[in-house]
Amino acid sequence: SLLTRQDGAQRDLYNVWTFDPTSVIDLDEAGAFTDLKEFVLADPSIQWASVLPLFRDVTCSYNGRIVGMPQFVSLPYMYWRRDWLARYSVSVPTSWEELLAVARKINGTDFDGDGR
C-alpha cells in the first residue's frame, strides 16, 4: 500500500504523489489525504480561483476538502470536417443527440470514393 512502509509502519511514506482522480475514494478511505485548503487558499501564487471548475471542484476536491493539485490539464476536443458535413447535408452537432444522429447518418459511407 502507499501508506505502509516495508517495516509495516503506517503513514508518512510519501509527502506528494501523482494519482488518478478515480482513486480518490480508495485513497481517502485509507487516510491518505491531508486537506490542502488552508495552504492553497493562503498562497496567491497558486491562483486557485483561476483553475477550471472541473478540476478545482471535482478532480482536486473530495468531501469538501482540497486533496490534490492539477498537474496538467487534458481536455478532449472534437474536430469535424465541414466538407463531410456539407456532403451529407448535416450541420455541426450542438448536442449529444445531434452528434449521434450525424454519426448514424455518415457511419459506413464511402468517404473517399474508393468504393469501400
Number of C-alpha atoms within 10 A of each C-alpha: 10 13 16 13 13 9 6 8 10 12 15 11 13 11 9 8 7 9 11 7 17 9 9 19 12 10 17 14 9 13 11 16 17 12 15 15 15 10 11 16 14 11 10 10 8 13 11 16 10 8 14 12 12 10 16 17 14 12 18 18 20 17 9 9 15 22 20 24 17 13 8 7 9 6 6 6 5 5 7 9 9 11 9 12 15 11 11 12 10 15 12 14 15 8 9 9 10 14 14 11 14 18 12 11 13 15 10 9 12 10 12 7 7 6 7 8
